[in-house]
Amino acid sequence: MSSARAGTTPWLLAAPGALLFTALVVVPLVLTLVLSFHVYDTASGVKDETTLSHYAIILSDSYFLNIFWRTLRLAALTTLICAMIGAPEAYILSRMREPWRSIFLLAIIGPLLVSVVVRAFGWSMLLGPTGLVNEAFRALGLGTVKILYTETAIVIALVHVMLPFMVIPVWTSLQKLDPMVEAAAWTLGASRLTALGRVVLPQVTMGLLSGSLVVFGLSASAFAIPALLGGRRLKMAATLVYDEYMHELNWPLGAAIAILVLVINLVIMLAYQRVVEARARRTLG
Amino acid sequence: MGFLTLDGLTKRYGEAAAVSDVTLSVAKGEFISLLGPSGCGKTTTLQMIAGLVEPSAGRITLDGRDITHEKPDRRGLGIVFQSYALFPHMTVAQNVSFGLEMRKVARPERETRVKQALALVQLAALADRYPRQLSGGQRQRVAVARALVIDPPVLLLDEPLSNLDAKLREEMQFELRGIQQRVGATTIMVTHDQSEALSMSDRVVVMEQGRIMQVDAPYRLYESPATPFISSFVGKMNRLHGVWRNSGFESAGRVLPCDGADLTEGAAAVLAIRPEKITLTSPGAGVLDGRVTARFFLGSAWFFTIETDAGLIGVSLPNAGEEPAREGDPVGLDWSKSSAKAAKPEGAQPA
């Protein structure tokens, strides 16, 4: 009796989470996958026949491929910039004394409490042709620069939104570091910069890895920022899916795009994690 | 003029002084221990020598060169940290090699010197392991090798043995001292463990509340501690309260043999005697009688607590292979005049 119970207890304990996950993630995903194989007819809508034509269209049309490429490129660029700003930011944060540390940590996390839509509108006001940034450029005699509705605007806003997701994991892994290890590098003749590069950075690889994965994943599937700051012409994957569903009403094609984005994202992230984690695990254990 | 000198070295944190007015001259090749309870400023002193803490006042010179405000990476000192602070993402050999790389030593020479350093600490076989694959004692050796490979003018050890278990700690004491004597490195070690300080050092610096209380060879420190604090911090000390009368120490109606100095007739006095200077006799045959209240077997010695008219007295006897007095037995205590010293009580105003 008790051994039977011991066997079922873990399953029972895992059941609520598993059910929630199934209902909210697995079922919609499977439905989307099924939908992506259905035939679509502009006159009569979704039909019961199945086809692979949506995938064929997407993979052969340069319009879709361009948008995929832009999505990956901007997500990768955002991840890179976030790592370059976020890692030093986390280091500075870890070196701060109380109460400054708490205050600045709050300043970093605080923006997460404001809706992405609101922040995107904020950027569009700043970056527009008559926005603060261009007013400043004009005052300096640099003339007007088109920023809004370009990839630059999308990346700027994405970096702003994603930065906390990079700072926090790096900061967490810095917390676990023995500060004396860095001091040891100094006493052995390493300059501050060398000590950072050779001793501190390799030890926060895991934090950088998890931060990068989150930032890349969220950036590649971002919707509000490309929709509001990229304009009608500069589409990214998520805005493309939205258009297929809501404007073209071609749900099967939209579903196929969504599935493809998911698969590409998954492949990239798993490969990346494999490479970096294998390296870090070997040395850090 | 010593090889390494500290002159009026002071570190203040706001109002509080962690280290005040530490002056010390260390000769080349000497092994010095900074000994004191936690919070006495010994680690801060070491970190100021290492360049990790900026002194508030005072001067540090190394071989005649003023290094008070020099950056830690320019001082070239070898430091073994309490946590060892090994680089976890580098192998043992890479850890040891790091200091040489920073000094731009060519690869062939680097490899030879790393090999030599690892051979010195008997770790040649583990060169390709990562720190997490090593035991505490092995990590400690890596830290020593990493500090020594750069041929530092001064080796600084920050509680190097405190993270090891008791048996390993004892072994490493002798080994560390042996290595230091072989390479002849001037060494400063911070420790709170008096037996470590006594067994390893040429001279011991006792610190209390940020100040140096006494600097002496281990033997002299033990035999003639400058203050009551040192006498009880270094080794064990019995302290009997009494009165100085007729040029003798009197307690509970008995005159006890001792040397006394600087005492006034009829004034309160304290007699200090180490447990191992006392022998046990049959009752009535010694200078004082008492009864055994507790007995501890320590392997090489027995330790007794004995209740006497003058108070509780600790006695340590070498283990002679036979069972000595038991709890409750009446015994006599005896000691020679020169092994006990009488002095003014702690905190008394000088006359």
Interface residues (C-beta under 8 A of the other chain):
Chain A: D178 M180 V181 A183 A184 A185 W186 T187 L188 G189 A190 S191 T194 R198 V199 P202 Q203 T283 L284 G285
Chain B: A50 G51 L52 K71 P72 D73 R75 G76 L77 G78 I79 F81 Q82 S83 A85 L86 F87 P88 H89 M90 F98 G99 M102 R103 Y130 R132 R146 I150
